[in-house]
Amino acid sequence: MGKYRPLPIGVDSFEKMRDGGYYYVDKTLLIKELLDKKGEVTLFTRPRRFGKTLNMTMLRDFFQVPADETAAEKQRTLFADLKIMEAGEPYTSQMGQYPVIFLSLKSAKQPNWKQAFHALKEELAREYKRHMDRLKRLELVQEDEKKLDRLLNQRGEQEDLQTALQFLSQCLEKVYGQKCIILVDEYDVPLENAYFAGFYQEMIDFVRSLFESAMKSNESLAFAVLTGCLRISRESIFTGLNNLKIVSVTSTEFAEHFGFTPAEVETLLRYYGKEHHLETVQTWYDGYLFGNQEVYNPWSVLSYLSEVLAGDEALPRPYWANTSSNSIVKTLVEKADMSAKAEMETLIAGGNIEKPIHEDITYADVETGQDNLWNFLFFTGYLRKVSERLEGTEIRMELRIPNKEVQSIYSRTIVEWFGKKLAETDLSQLYEATLAGDAETMEREISRVLLESVSYMDSQEAFYHGFLSGLYKGMPGYLVKSNRESGGGRPDLVLEGPRYRDRAVILELKTAKRVQEMEENSEEAVRQIREKKYREGLHAQGYGDVIAYGISFYRKDCVVTGYKG
């Protein structure tokens, strides 16, 4: 092993984490808090890549009964020197005392119900086989013997699978003489996928039956823990589970156990000698708030640190964008009305918006209103709470984008949407007016498209520059050049025709701070074109006919002033 422990990029198995000698941010006090709170069924909802699977495998490895003394020694080694071992005998005495059923529903992300059901059948069979050495000792009635065989060998019908967790817990209780712990990781992945793939109802019905039988009046259950991104309640996934405790990003309990706290990030950077990158890590990957606990995105922090260790000059990137589904942001942008577009611009500029927050949302709610979309963005990590207040019986939260990484996801999504929208927009009148010297029509056409767009850049001038570049990109036969040397300076945009006998166009941009400044700013742009001799630069290239425009922008409006010289 080298000077430092390896970074656990993509390692979501606790055993692999510890056996491999990876750097581990100790979250084992999650065990203590679970035992203290004594919840019968606990659902943790957190954004993707915030350590849910790693924590679930840690719970499994701590609680499950070891197969023999060798396995027991391995279990003690895995948790040696970790915080839970310092918590005292009431907690350490619980190590290795329970049969544990562990189920991940990630594999059920399939294109249709048939394949998703097959993936669920495989996952359940895999967990049955993990316990097979003990299950062989059971003496079952013939009917149960046949059911066990069907589930082990993936021959079970839907009725078998709907009660598979309950049946396994009952079998294991008979073997061990101890009630079971059931762990279900990423329970909502198949639900989200099924909604977008078109077989939502089949998946809802199945998951409801699976959970009801395992967690409602199951005498063989000690306690259960589930993780996911969202609380899906109105489809009655958890029907009748009066014992269900939901711990969401708004909850103050368990807040420090998912994601990295500021102290953990500082310790991590200090260990690798990269403390000087703390400010970059803060602006790019901090900013989440779980309950009252400030939290960093662990996946992105580790990914950036890995790059920095390879080369100290590495630039921050949106690592989370490559792992998390951005379909919710895309849906928001595509469905945004004028009000939502204005709110997006406020957010991207670093401002706050206020929205009613309710946790009992469903994937079907995405289609039913803008407020539901904002809720999805909040609970899946694309927005963070700034403050909250009660208005009547309604909780209203002030929200903002948590950091630069997430801001870049919005920006990229909007850029892609805008490019697609431009491809569908008829801009022929704008192109004709530009070549004809018709400034009035140019104003009208640019403002028309601008009204439907979303400002996605920190700098207004940069946004308008990109906006105009996109507009003229589709101009037949013309090449858009940006900030090229011409005459005594660099015009913002130049439209060059394929032949020197064609008319070339110069566009010089200004942004106004007040609407009253727009006329003056566009005339100032024309003066700049004249004084810096931009037209002469194009004449020198061979263009005989050059027309120029000064364009001033203020929010969703513009003024265009023509200049022929």
C-alpha positions, 0 to 999 in steps of 0.5 A: 500500500502506498503513502495514502489509503486508496479513495473508494470511488464507486465502492458501495460495499462495506466489506470491500471498503474495509477489506480493501483498506480504502479511506472510510468516513465512519458512519457506524453511529447510524447503528447506535441511532437506529437501536436508540430510536427503536423504529420498526420500519424506517425509510431513509430518503436521500438523493442518489450517490449519498452513501445509502447502499454503503450504509445498508451493507454496513448494517447487514455486515454488523447485525447478521449472524456469522456462519461460523467462528471464522466469519465471527472473527471477520465481522469483528475485524470489519468493525474494529476501531470504528465508532460503534465499537466505542459506543458501549456494550448495549450496542456491541452486544447486538453485533451478529445477533440477527438473521438479515435479509438484504434486497437491492431493487436497483436491478429492476430498472428495465425497459418493460414489466416482463424484464423488470419482474424477471430481475426482481425474481433473480434478486430474490432468488439470490438472497434465498441462495445466500441463506441456503446453508441454513435453510437446508436444515429446515423441516417444512411441510410439503407445500412450503418445501415446494414454494422454497424450491420455486423461489430458489430456482426462479420458477415462482409466479407473481403470488410467490414473489409477493410474499417472498420476503415474509416467507424467507423471514419466517423460515429464518426465524425457525432456523435461528430462533430470532426475528429477522432484520429486513433491508431494502435498498433503493426501493423506489428505483423500479417505481421511477423507471416503471413510471417513465417506461409505461408500466407503473401500475404493475410495479406499484401493485407488486411492490405494495404486496411485497412490502405489506406482507413483509412489514405489516403484522409480520411476527418474524420481523425485528425491524426493517430499513428501506432507502430511496430518493422519494417517499412514495405514499399516495399509491399506498406502497406502505398501506397500513404501516402505522409503524413506518418512520420516514426520515427525509432531507427535512428530518433532523434525525439521522442527518449526519449519517448520509453525505459528508459533514464539513468536519469530515471533508476537512479531515479528508482533505487534510489526510491527503494534503489537499487542504488548499482545495477546500474553498473549491470543494465548498463552492462546487460540492457543499450546500446541501442541508439535511435537517439542520446539518450541512452536507457535501455530496460524497461522490463528487468530493471523492471524484474531485479529490481523485483528480487533484491527487493525479494533478493538483491543477485539476479543475472541478467538474459536475461528477454527479451529473454523470451518475444521477438522472437529470430527467426531472430538470429536463421536464421542468425546463420543457414544461416551464411557463413564463413564471417558472422560467423567471424563477429558474433565472432567479435560481441560476443567478444565485437567488432564492424562490419560495415554494410550498413543500409536501412530501407525499408526492408521486411520479405521476405528480410530475405532470400535474403542476409546476409546484410538484416539479419544484418538490421533486427537485428539492427532494432529489437534491437539485435544490436546498432549503434556505429557510421555512415557515408555516402559512396556515397549514402549509409549509413553505420553503425558501429554496436555492441551488446548492452549489456550482455543480448542480447549477451547471446541470441546470445550465447544460439542460437549458442549453440543450433544450434551447438548441432543440427549440431553436431547431424547431423555430422559424427564424427566416424573417430574422435572417432576411431582416439581418441581411436587408438592414431591417433593424426594426424586424430584427428587434421584434424577432430577437425579442420574440425568441428571447421571451421564450428562453431561459437565462442560464449564465452567471454573466448576462453578457455571456448569456446574450452572446451565446443566445445570439450565436445560437440564433444565427447558427442556423442561418443558411450559408453563413458561418458564425465567428465569435470574438475574432480579430477585425480592424482595431479590436474584436467584434462580438459576432461576425456572420461570414458568407461563403463568398466574398461577394456576399454581405458580411455582418457584424454584431456588437452586443451591450447589456443595459442595467436599466431599460432607459439605457438601451437606446444609448447602449446600442448607439455606443455599440455602433460607435465602437464598431466605427472607432475600432474599424471592425468593418475595415477588418472584413474589407481587408479579408475581401468582403466588399459589402459589410453591414453592422449592428449595435444591439443592447439587451435588457432582460427579455428585450433588445434595441437594434441600431444599424450601421452601414458607414 
